[in-house]
Amino acid sequence: MAAAFMGAEVVGVKWLARTNDGAVTILFHSNLTGVLISGACMAPGFVWPTPSQSNALLLIGLMAILGQACMFRAAKMSDAKVIVLFFYVSLFYAALIGYTVFGEKISLAVGIAKT
């Protein structure tokens, strides 16, 4: 699912890069969409973060916006098929970091809630 959504994001950003909207406008709409979707998913189990967690989340958010700005620039300069390769490689690194740093088990059932 992550690969499918990442591919859709690259195609969407590539499409938006061809419009007359500026990078800030596109980043705003992209992040607003992400907030609405993730907010709906997390609402049932939401727990307010501690102040130190809030600071970490703020830093992560700023880095994510910087990364999105770089991706937007890449979308203007290159084909989507080139950009999406970097996205798919990031899935591998996310799994590797999860396994080595956080001790996560890698399986086909990752992300499926146990009942």
N, C-alpha and C positions, 0 to 999 in steps of 0.2 A: 504494500500500500504506500509506503514511504516513497519508493521509487516512482510510482505512478503520480503521486502528488508533486514530487520534485520536478518531474518532466512537465506536468501541467503548469507549474509555476514558471519554468523557463520559457515555455511557449507563450504564456500570458505576458511575461515581462518583455519578451521580444516583440510581441504585438503592441504593447503599450509604448515601447521605445520608438515606434514609428509614428506616434501621435504628436501633436503639437504641445502636449502637456510637459511641464518641466519635471526634472528628477524629483524635486521635493513633493510635488503633487502626486506623482506616481507612488513614491514611498509612503506618503500619508495614506492613500487609499489601500495600498497593499497591507500596511500594518493595521489599519482599521478593520479590514476584512479578517485578518488573523486574530485580532483581539476579540471580535464578535464570535468567530467560530470556536476558538479555544475557551472563551468565557462561557459559552453555552455548554461545552464539554466538562469544564471543571467546576461549574456552579454547585452541583450536588455535594461535592466533597471539599469545598474550599475552606482553607484554614489561613488566617492572616499570617504573613511572614513576620519573623522577628526583625528588629532593626538591622542586625548584621546581615540577615538574609535579604532584606530589602536593598541594602547597599550592593550586595553581590548581584541581585537581579537587575538593578539599575545599570551596573557595569556590563552585564551580559547583554542587556537591551541596547546600550550604546554601541557595543561591538557588533551586534547583529545589524543595526542600522548602517554602520560603516560597511559591513560585508554586503548588505543589500545594495548600497550605493555603488560599490565596486562591481557587483553583478549586473546592475543596470547599465553601467558604462560598458561592460563586456558585451552585453546584449546588443548595444548599439554598434559595436565594432566587429562582431563576429557572428557566425551562424549558430543557431540554437543547438545543432547537433554536436558542435565542439564544446559549448558551455555545459551541456547536460552530462558529458563525461566526467567533469570535475564534481558535479553533484553526486553522481553515482559512486565515485571514489570516496566521497565524504561519508557515505553510508558504511563503507568498510571501516574507515577510521573511527566512526562513532561506535561501531560494534567492538572494535579492538580496544578502545579506551574504556568502554563499559566493562569489558571482560577483565582487563589488566588492572584498572584503577578501582573499579567499584565491585568487582567480583560477580558480575552478572553472568548468568548462564545463557549461552547462545543456543537457540533451538528454533524450530519452525513455529512454535507456539508463542513466541515472544509477543507481548502485547495483548494476548487473549486472556481475559479475566477468568480466573478459576471460580467455579460455583460450588 
